[in-house]
Amino acid sequence: MLIMSMLTIISVPPVGFKFDSERTLGFLINDLARLLRRNFDRRLQSLGLTQAQWRAIAHLSRNEGMTQVALAEILEVQAITLTRLIDRMESAGWVERRSHPSDRRAVQLYLMGKCQPILAEMQSRASETLAQASAGIAASAEQQVVDVLQRMKANLVAAETAVTATEPKTRMNRDVGRKSARIGRTR
């Protein structure tokens, strides 16, 4: 039932249909993600964590040893921005940088023991946020939503993988969206 109602929302609207962003899947997912982040961010303020810090910790907890470049891509920030963030987190004793075993240019990131109590508190407060968000929703309905979202994610990951596998690795493709390092420099 829930899946069918979701498909109805996604289907092409009839002529004369007035757009309603509250009933459009993409808008709802975006709004929900924004509200979840805002709620969670508010819950973590007492820990003194910025959104950038808790997002980095969360991603590293799921994939320790990832490179700074990979983390910057996931967080959708420039590498230099992440470098400064990791510098501060390393100074606080939360993160450790290690040389990559097979790529001397790359640095891998690991959470330190000092970060474990913070991570545990983040997980507790994340549970509170999700409990508040899913109040009044049956477990079976919640599981259906999770299943559908996982399928949608898998579809998009597969599509992205297919596109990046067929694109030639040129400097032009690699640098799309980046500012040139030469801007403002004179020769």
Beta strands, then each sheet from edge to edge (+ up, - down):
strand 1: 95-99
strand 2: 107-111
sheet 1: 1+ 2-
end
